[in-house]
Amino acid sequence: MAFSALQNNDSISALIYDENVLDFIPSSKSFSNIFRILESSEKNFQSSKKNKNTAKIFHHIDKINIKKNLIFVLTDDINFDEEKILKIV
């Protein structure tokens, strides 16, 4: 998805989380941003806890005001409550 976004001259960013925000990589249209995202994902994958707080992360996204973006949520959170999350967004 990131490579496709860059080909369309769009910015990409990432927010990696477990119970809290582990890393936030701000929007950029540079190819090196993909590698920063991959590096951060790999680093935080090992330290990631089983408990995820997806609702808290969407509150964080709302606070930093990224409303006019397309957001893809990739999660392994089994307790992901779609209705509650969509009400936040």
C-alpha positions as a Markdown table, in Angstrom:
| # | Residue | x | y | z |
|---|---|---|---|---|
| 1 | Met | 0.0 | 0.0 | 0.0 |
| 2 | Ala | 2.8 | 2.4 | 0.9 |
| 3 | Phe | 4.5 | 1.9 | -2.5 |
| 4 | Ser | 1.3 | 2.5 | -4.3 |
| 5 | Ala | 0.6 | 5.7 | -2.3 |
| 6 | Leu | 4.1 | 7.0 | -3.1 |
| 7 | Gln | 3.5 | 6.3 | -6.8 |
| 8 | Asn | 0.3 | 8.4 | -6.6 |
| 9 | Asn | 2.3 | 11.2 | -4.9 |
| 10 | Asp | 0.5 | 10.7 | -1.6 |
| 11 | Ser | 2.1 | 10.9 | 1.9 |
| 12 | Ile | 2.4 | 7.9 | 4.2 |
| 13 | Ser | 2.7 | 7.6 | 7.9 |
| 14 | Ala | 2.4 | 5.0 | 10.6 |
| 15 | Leu | 1.4 | 4.7 | 14.2 |
| 16 | Ile | 2.5 | 1.6 | 16.0 |
| 17 | Tyr | 0.8 | 0.7 | 19.2 |
| 18 | Asp | 0.0 | -1.8 | 21.9 |
| 19 | Glu | -1.7 | -0.4 | 25.0 |
| 20 | Asn | 0.1 | 2.9 | 24.3 |
| 21 | Val | 1.6 | 4.6 | 21.3 |
| 22 | Leu | 5.0 | 2.9 | 20.7 |
| 23 | Asp | 6.1 | 4.9 | 17.7 |
| 24 | Phe | 4.6 | 7.6 | 15.4 |
| 25 | Ile | 6.2 | 8.2 | 12.0 |
| 26 | Pro | 4.8 | 11.5 | 10.6 |
| 27 | Ser | 3.6 | 11.9 | 7.0 |
| 28 | Ser | 6.1 | 12.1 | 4.3 |
| 29 | Lys | 6.2 | 11.6 | 0.5 |
| 30 | Ser | 9.8 | 10.2 | 0.6 |
| 31 | Phe | 10.7 | 6.6 | -0.2 |
| 32 | Ser | 12.9 | 6.5 | 2.9 |
| 33 | Asn | 9.8 | 6.8 | 5.1 |
| 34 | Ile | 8.8 | 3.3 | 4.0 |
| 35 | Phe | 12.0 | 2.0 | 5.4 |
| 36 | Arg | 11.5 | 3.9 | 8.6 |
| 37 | Ile | 8.1 | 2.4 | 9.0 |
| 38 | Leu | 9.4 | -1.1 | 8.3 |
| 39 | Glu | 12.3 | -0.7 | 10.8 |
| 40 | Ser | 10.0 | 0.6 | 13.5 |
| 41 | Ser | 7.5 | -2.2 | 12.9 |
| 42 | Glu | 10.2 | -4.8 | 13.2 |
| 43 | Lys | 11.7 | -3.2 | 16.3 |
| 44 | Asn | 8.3 | -2.9 | 18.1 |
| 45 | Phe | 7.0 | -6.3 | 16.9 |
| 46 | Gln | 9.1 | -8.2 | 19.4 |
| 47 | Ser | 8.2 | -5.9 | 22.3 |
| 48 | Ser | 4.5 | -5.7 | 21.5 |
| 49 | Lys | 2.2 | -6.8 | 24.3 |
| 50 | Lys | -0.8 | -9.1 | 23.7 |
| 51 | Asn | -3.3 | -6.5 | 25.0 |
| 52 | Lys | -4.1 | -3.8 | 22.5 |
| 53 | Asn | -6.1 | -0.7 | 23.2 |
| 54 | Thr | -7.4 | 0.2 | 19.8 |
| 55 | Ala | -10.0 | 2.7 | 21.1 |
| 56 | Lys | -7.4 | 4.6 | 23.0 |
| 57 | Ile | -5.3 | 4.8 | 19.8 |
| 58 | Phe | -8.2 | 6.2 | 17.8 |
| 59 | His | -8.7 | 8.9 | 20.5 |
| 60 | His | -5.0 | 9.7 | 20.0 |
| 61 | Ile | -5.5 | 9.9 | 16.2 |
| 62 | Asp | -8.4 | 12.2 | 16.8 |
| 63 | Lys | -6.3 | 14.4 | 19.1 |
| 64 | Ile | -3.5 | 14.9 | 16.6 |
| 65 | Asn | -6.2 | 15.8 | 14.0 |
| 66 | Ile | -5.6 | 13.6 | 11.0 |
| 67 | Lys | -9.2 | 13.7 | 9.8 |
| 68 | Lys | -8.7 | 14.2 | 6.1 |
| 69 | Asn | -6.7 | 11.0 | 5.5 |
| 70 | Leu | -7.5 | 7.5 | 4.6 |
| 71 | Ile | -6.6 | 5.3 | 7.5 |
| 72 | Phe | -5.9 | 1.6 | 7.2 |
| 73 | Val | -6.0 | -0.3 | 10.5 |
| 74 | Leu | -3.9 | -3.5 | 10.5 |
| 75 | Thr | -4.4 | -5.2 | 13.8 |
| 76 | Asp | -4.3 | -8.6 | 15.4 |
| 77 | Asp | -6.6 | -7.4 | 18.2 |
| 78 | Ile | -9.1 | -10.1 | 18.8 |
| 79 | Asn | -11.2 | -7.8 | 21.0 |
| 80 | Phe | -11.5 | -5.2 | 18.3 |
| 81 | Asp | -14.9 | -3.6 | 18.8 |
| 82 | Glu | -15.7 | -2.1 | 15.4 |
| 83 | Glu | -18.8 | -0.2 | 16.5 |
| 84 | Lys | -17.1 | 1.5 | 19.4 |
| 85 | Ile | -14.1 | 2.5 | 17.3 |
| 86 | Leu | -16.2 | 3.9 | 14.4 |
| 87 | Lys | -18.2 | 6.1 | 16.8 |
| 88 | Ile | -14.8 | 7.6 | 17.9 |
| 89 | Val | -13.7 | 8.3 | 14.4 |
